[in-house]
Structures are given as structure tokens and as C-alpha cells.
Amino acid sequence: MVPMPGDPALSAMWRTRLVALVLATAAILAGMWHARPPQHVTIEVGPVGGSFYQIAQTYQKFFAARGIELELRPKANSLEILGDLKDADSGIDIGFESQDVSAYKEAPVFTVGHIQLQPLFVFASADLGRRIALTDLRGRKIVMPPSTSATSDAAVRMLQLYDITAENTSFTFMQLADAAKALRAGQFDAGAFMLAPENQVVRDLADYSGLRLVPVPEAKAIANHLPFLRPTTLPRGIYDIADGVPPTDVPMLAGTVDVVVRKGLHPVVVYTLLEAMADAHRGATFISNAGAYPTISGAELPIQELAQEYYRSGMPWVYRNLPAWPASFVDRYLLVALSIFVLCEIYRIATYFGEISLFLLLLRSGRTHRERGEPVRNRKFWEMRS
């Protein structure tokens, strides 16, 4: 039954519905504003020109396609990136790590995947002999990138297992390009560099006849002592098959590079980052097969929940088919919207049946009064429905 014009019940009903409409509209606008993706995101990348910096540059086009500016913020001490992500006031949203993370397992920082292995290359002067072992470097002059880099942290800790320390050996720390140049110039007996095997610095050092790549046959044992490193093998001839560079398979240690994010990062940023990682790192490398990376297998840091779902079932439908802002709104508030819709329907149905019950009650009351010869109350009500 529909209330007639002039009925106070009709006015109250429309006032209620108008208030509900205004509140629903306000809630939708507030939700869309809250769900909007950020227009600026900051990624901390280590020293300018380093491998982290170069990787981040490849991510920028994916963020630009989503309307997000990805700012690259260099950091001289790459070992401090995790600490900056942990600090909510640092302004850092994303970073890289390839280090011992045992101190950060309870911190509000999360991995979204390993992206590559970076072997720890140790090159030694050919003057030390054709077959050089790490133990031959004790007492020599060794150059490596700055002491605040993941490379030097890993190299020093590895060499300590061979009793090669600052007390009995000369360690010199220099910028990457300067260290490689000085090593080739013969100013040092050996150098350590943790880079992707395709990196041009490594290629140039491997091709230089005055240097030899030092194998690490104890790589598996060392990885047990230093869990943030993994054993790997650089294949014979990977740099030059005809000349045999390197001349044999070379057992090595490698650091796993992770992309890490702060707590509470916007879903659009997380999915854009995962999309960029998949595009940049899914191909084959000199030491890994196509499709091996990115991955969360063997992660030492907690895995970001959206990343975990992404690796299990791929990009959610809404982010695959809708623009960033609507996708974020639907993803965040679809369940809430459905709940509100169901409650509104329940209210509408209850109101409808309540009106029917009221009509039946009044109808019954009117008949009772007529049978008794009593005046009928709510005459206006009956006149409107006659």
C-alpha cells in the first residue's frame, strides 16, 4: 500500500529517504577521497649509479602510467635503507635490501619479493698466479665499495671466515667506479664487488686479462654461516665462449636483492610496484632461468599481504580492468557498499510490511467501531483511502 498525498507518514518517509540519500552520497565521496592513490612515492636507492639506482629507474614508467611520480632518493649508506623504511617520519615508501635482515624481522617493513641474485665477485691480480684462492689474499691490498655498502658488509664478513681481517690485510673503501678503475690500474691486489653479473663494471673486469676471478668452493658452507648469502655458480664462458671467460664454472656467493616497503602502503602503489618488478626481472639472467624472479620463496622478512595474494593468484580483476582511483575505491569499499545495500533493502521491506500491518490494524479497528455503532477514529485516514 502506498501512502496518499498529505499523509504525515508519507512526509516522514520521504524525509528519512532524503537524509539516507545525503548520507550515502557523503559516504561515497568521503570513501573515494580516502581511496585516492598517492601522486608521489619515494624509493630509496643507495648510491647514484649503483645497481639499486638503475633498477629503480626501470620502475618509473610503470608508476607514470598510473599517474604516480616515483622519486629516486639516493642513499650513500645502503645498509640504512631498512632503518629509514622503519621510521614513519622518513618519507620513504619503498627501498632495496641485500643484507643481513635479522634485526628487522619484527619491524614494520615487508618484502614484496626477491628480484635477483647479485654475486659477490672477487677479482685478483693475475700476478698472484693462475689458480688463486681466497686464502692467498691474506696480507694483500684489497679494494671494495664504501664501507657502508651491502657489498663491503658481505665481503668483509665472508673474508673474516678465512681469517682475512683488517688486522692482517689492507682494506680500502672507494666509490664503485673508482675502485674498479684502481684495481685495473694495478694499485691493489684484489677487489670485491657485489653486482648483477650482467653489469658493465663486472663485464669489463672479467674481460681484463690482468685479473682473475677467484672461486669460492666453500660457498655452501659459508651460506650456513651467513644466511643472507646464497651459493651460486657462474657458468664457464658466460662472458666469452670462444676465449673461455671465465675458463671454468666458478662457485660463488650471492646476495638476494629484495624490494621492501613500509607498513600501510597504498594498494595501487603495491600492485604497480609488483607489475614493474615482474616486467623488469622475469627474464633469464647469467645465473637464473626465465621466470625464476621475482619470487617470495625463502623470504626472510615478513611478506606484504597483497604481494602474497599477487604471487598466488595474480593481479585482482578490479586493478586489471579499472583505472587506479575507481579500482582502489571498489576494492576498499565494495563489501561495505554491499552491506549498506542489503541493510537498506531489509529496511525497505520491513517498512513496506509495516505499512501493510498498520493498514490491516486500522481496517480491523474501523470495522469494530462500526459494528458497535461507535464513531470511527482516524476518519481522515479512511476518507483518504475511500
C-alpha positions in Angstrom: 0.0 0.0 0.0 1.3 3.5 -0.9 0.6 6.4 1.4 -1.6 9.1 -0.1 -0.5 12.8 -0.5 -0.9 14.8 2.6 -0.4 11.8 4.9 2.1 12.7 7.6 3.6 9.1 7.2 4.4 10.0 3.6 6.3 13.1 4.6 8.2 11.3 7.3 9.1 8.5 4.9 10.5 10.9 2.2 12.4 12.9 4.8 14.0 9.7 6.0 14.9 8.6 2.5 16.3 12.1 1.7 18.5 12.0 4.7 19.7 8.5 3.8 20.5 9.6 0.3 22.5 12.6 1.5 24.4 10.4 4.0 25.1 7.8 1.4 26.4 10.4 -1.1 28.6 11.9 1.5 29.9 8.5 2.5 30.7 7.6 -1.2 32.5 10.9 -1.7 34.5 10.5 1.5 35.3 6.9 0.5 36.6 8.0 -2.9 38.7 10.7 -1.4 40.2 8.3 1.1 40.8 5.7 -1.5 42.6 8.0 -3.9 46.1 6.8 -4.8 49.1 9.0 -3.9 50.5 11.1 -6.7 54.0 10.9 -5.3 56.0 7.9 -4.0 59.6 7.9 -2.8 62.0 4.9 -3.3 65.4 4.9 -1.6 68.0 3.5 -3.9 71.6 3.6 -2.5 74.4 5.5 -4.3 73.7 7.2 -7.6 74.7 4.9 -10.5 74.6 1.8 -8.3 72.6 -1.3 -9.2 69.6 -0.2 -6.9 69.5 3.2 -8.6 69.5 1.6 -12.1 66.8 -0.9 -11.2 64.5 1.9 -9.8 64.9 3.9 -13.0 63.2 1.0 -14.9 60.2 1.1 -12.5 59.4 4.8 -13.1 57.5 4.2 -16.4 55.0 1.9 -14.6 54.3 4.5 -11.9 54.0 7.2 -14.5 51.3 5.1 -16.3 49.3 5.1 -13.1 49.8 8.8 -12.7 52.3 8.5 -9.8 55.6 10.2 -9.7 58.3 7.8 -8.4 61.1 9.9 -6.8 64.5 8.2 -6.5 66.2 9.2 -3.3 69.9 8.3 -3.2 71.4 6.9 0.0 75.2 6.7 0.5 74.8 4.1 3.1 72.5 1.4 1.6 72.6 -0.6 4.9 70.4 2.1 6.4 67.5 1.8 3.9 65.6 -0.7 6.1 66.0 1.7 9.1 64.6 4.6 7.0 61.6 2.4 6.0 61.0 1.5 9.6 60.9 5.2 10.5 57.4 6.5 9.7 58.7 10.1 9.6 61.5 9.4 7.0 59.2 9.9 4.0 60.5 6.7 2.4 57.9 4.3 0.9 60.0 1.7 -0.9 63.6 0.5 -0.8 66.0 -2.3 -1.6 68.0 -4.6 0.7 70.7 -7.2 0.1 72.0 -7.7 3.6 71.5 -9.4 6.9 67.9 -8.6 8.0 67.8 -10.5 11.3 67.4 -7.2 13.2 64.4 -6.2 11.2 62.2 -9.3 11.3 59.9 -7.7 13.9 60.0 -4.2 12.3 57.1 -2.7 10.3 58.8 -3.4 7.0 57.8 -6.0 4.4 59.2 -7.7 1.4 57.3 -7.8 -1.9 59.7 -10.2 -3.4 63.3 -11.1 -4.4 64.2 -9.6 -7.7 67.6 -11.0 -8.5 70.8 -12.6 -7.2 73.9 -10.4 -7.2 77.1 -12.5 -6.9 80.0 -11.3 -4.8 82.7 -11.1 -7.3 86.3 -11.2 -6.1 88.8 -10.3 -8.7 92.6 -10.8 -8.0 95.7 -9.7 -9.9 96.9 -12.2 -12.4 100.4 -11.6 -10.9 99.3 -13.7 -7.9 99.2 -16.8 -10.1 96.8 -18.7 -12.4 95.0 -20.5 -9.6 94.2 -18.1 -6.8 92.3 -19.0 -3.7 90.8 -16.6 -1.2 93.4 -17.6 1.4 96.0 -16.2 -0.9 94.6 -12.7 -0.3 95.6 -12.6 3.4 98.1 -9.8 3.9 97.3 -8.2 0.5 95.7 -4.9 -0.5 92.0 -5.3 -1.2 89.7 -2.6 -2.6 85.9 -2.5 -2.4 83.0 -0.1 -2.5 82.3 2.2 0.6 82.2 0.5 4.0 78.5 1.5 4.3 77.5 -0.6 1.2 76.0 -4.1 1.2 78.9 -5.2 -0.9 81.6 -4.3 1.7 79.5 -5.7 4.6 79.1 -9.1 2.8 82.8 -9.1 1.6 84.3 -8.3 5.0 82.2 -10.9 6.8 83.0 -13.6 4.2 86.7 -12.8 4.3 86.7 -13.0 8.1 85.7 -16.7 7.8 89.1 -17.2 6.1 90.9 -15.2 8.8 91.3 -12.3 6.5 90.7 -9.2 8.6 91.7 -5.5 8.9 94.4 -6.6 11.4 96.3 -8.6 8.8 95.1 -7.3 5.5 94.8 -3.8 4.0 91.1 -2.9 3.2 90.5 0.3 1.2 87.0 1.6 0.5 86.2 3.7 -2.6 83.3 4.6 -4.8 82.4 1.7 -7.2 83.8 3.2 -10.4 86.9 4.4 -8.7 87.6 1.1 -7.1 87.2 -0.8 -10.3 89.5 1.6 -12.1 92.2 1.4 -9.4 92.1 -2.4 -9.5 92.6 -2.5 -13.2 95.4 0.0 -12.9 97.3 -2.4 -10.6 97.0 -0.3 -7.4 95.5 -3.2 -5.5 96.0 -7.0 -5.4 92.3 -7.8 -5.3 88.8 -6.2 -5.3 85.3 -7.2 -4.2 82.1 -6.2 -6.0 78.5 -7.4 -5.4 76.7 -6.7 -8.7 74.4 -8.3 -11.2 76.6 -10.5 -13.5 75.4 -8.5 -16.5 76.6 -5.2 -15.0 79.1 -3.5 -17.3 81.6 -3.0 -14.4 81.7 -6.7 -13.9 82.0 -7.4 -17.7 84.9 -5.0 -18.0 86.8 -6.6 -15.1 86.1 -10.1 -16.3 87.4 -9.2 -19.8 90.6 -7.7 -18.5 93.5 -10.1 -18.9 95.3 -8.8 -15.9 92.7 -10.0 -13.5 91.4 -13.5 -12.4 88.0 -14.3 -10.9 88.5 -16.0 -7.6 86.3 -19.0 -6.9 84.6 -19.8 -3.6 84.4 -23.6 -3.4 83.2 -23.4 0.2 80.1 -21.3 -0.8 77.6 -23.7 0.6 79.3 -23.9 3.9 79.7 -20.1 4.1 75.9 -19.7 3.3 75.2 -21.7 6.5 77.3 -19.1 8.5 75.9 -16.1 6.6 72.3 -17.0 5.7 71.7 -13.7 3.8 74.1 -15.1 1.1 73.3 -18.0 -1.2 75.6 -20.3 -3.2 75.5 -19.9 -6.9 77.6 -20.8 -10.0 78.8 -18.5 -12.8 78.9 -20.7 -15.9 82.1 -21.2 -17.9 82.3 -18.9 -20.9 79.3 -16.8 -20.0 81.2 -13.6 -20.9 83.1 -15.0 -23.9 82.6 -18.6 -25.1 85.4 -18.5 -27.7 88.0 -17.2 -25.3 86.6 -19.1 -22.3 85.8 -16.2 -20.0 85.6 -17.4 -17.3 87.7 -20.5 -18.2 85.7 -22.8 -15.7 82.5 -22.8 -13.8 83.0 -20.5 -10.8 81.3 -21.3 -7.5 80.4 -18.1 -5.8 78.2 -16.5 -3.1 75.4 -14.1 -4.0 73.2 -11.7 -2.1 69.5 -11.8 -2.7 68.1 -8.4 -3.6 64.7 -7.7 -2.1 62.3 -4.9 -2.7 60.9 -3.8 0.6 58.0 -1.5 1.5 56.8 0.3 4.6 53.6 -0.6 6.5 50.3 0.7 5.2 51.5 1.4 1.6 48.5 2.1 -0.7 47.3 -0.9 -2.7 47.7 0.9 -6.0 51.4 1.5 -5.2 51.9 -2.1 -4.2 50.3 -3.5 -7.3 52.1 -1.0 -9.6 55.4 -2.0 -7.9 54.7 -5.7 -8.4 53.8 -5.1 -12.1 57.1 -3.2 -12.6 59.1 -6.0 -10.8 57.5 -8.7 -13.0 58.3 -6.8 -16.2 61.9 -6.0 -15.2 63.0 -9.2 -13.7 61.1 -12.2 -15.2 63.7 -12.8 -17.9 66.7 -15.1 -17.7 70.0 -13.9 -16.3 73.5 -15.3 -16.4 72.8 -17.3 -13.2 69.0 -17.8 -13.2 66.3 -19.1 -15.5 63.5 -17.1 -17.0 60.6 -16.9 -14.6 62.7 -17.5 -11.5 62.3 -13.9 -10.4 60.5 -12.1 -8.8 59.6 -14.5 -6.1 58.8 -14.6 -2.4 60.3 -18.1 -1.9 62.7 -18.2 1.0 61.8 -14.7 2.2 63.4 -13.7 5.5 61.4 -10.6 6.1 57.6 -10.7 6.6 55.8 -10.8 3.2 53.4 -7.9 2.4 49.9 -9.4 2.4 48.9 -8.0 -1.1 52.1 -9.3 -2.5 51.4 -12.8 -1.1 48.0 -12.8 -2.8 49.5 -11.5 -6.0 52.1 -14.3 -6.3 49.3 -16.8 -5.5 46.6 -15.6 -8.0 47.9 -12.6 -9.9 46.6 -9.1 -10.2 43.0 -8.7 -8.9 40.3 -8.1 -11.5 39.5 -4.6 -10.4 43.1 -3.4 -10.7 43.5 -5.2 -14.0 40.4 -3.6 -15.7 39.7 -0.3 -13.9 41.7 2.9 -13.6 43.6 3.3 -10.4 41.3 5.5 -8.4 38.0 3.6 -9.2 39.8 0.3 -8.7 41.0 1.4 -5.3 37.5 2.6 -4.3 35.8 -0.6 -5.4 38.5 -2.8 -3.7 38.3 -1.0 -0.4 34.5 -0.3 -0.2 32.7 -2.9 -2.3 32.0 -5.1 0.8 30.8 -2.1 2.7 28.6 -0.9 -0.1 27.0 -4.4 -0.5 26.4 -4.4 3.3 24.7 -1.0 3.1 22.6 -2.1 0.2 21.4 -5.2 2.0 20.6 -3.2 5.1 18.6 -0.7 3.0 16.7 -3.4 1.3 15.9 -5.0 4.6 14.7 -1.6 5.9 12.6 -1.0 2.8 11.0 -4.4 3.0 10.4 -4.0 6.7 8.8 -0.6 6.2 6.6 -2.0 3.4 5.3 -4.8 5.6 5.0 -2.4 8.5 2.7 -0.2 6.4 0.6 -3.2 5.4 0.3 -4.3 9.1 -0.7 -0.8 10.1 -3.4 -0.7 7.4 -4.8 -4.1 8.4 -4.8 -3.0 12.1 -6.7 0.2 11.3 -9.1 -1.6 9.0 -9.9 -4.1 11.7 -10.3 -1.2 14.2 -12.7 0.6 11.8 -14.9 -2.4 11.4 -15.1 -3.0 15.1 -16.2 0.6 15.7 -18.9 0.4 13.0 -20.3 -2.9 14.4 -20.6 -1.3 17.8 -22.2 1.9 16.4 -19.2 3.9 17.8 -17.7 6.8 15.9 -14.8 5.8 13.7 -11.4 7.3 14.7 -8.8 8.4 12.1 -11.7 9.4 9.8 -9.2 11.4 7.7 -7.2 8.3 7.2 -10.3 6.4 5.9 -11.5 9.3 3.8 -8.1 9.4 2.0 -8.4 5.7 1.2 -12.1 5.7 0.2 
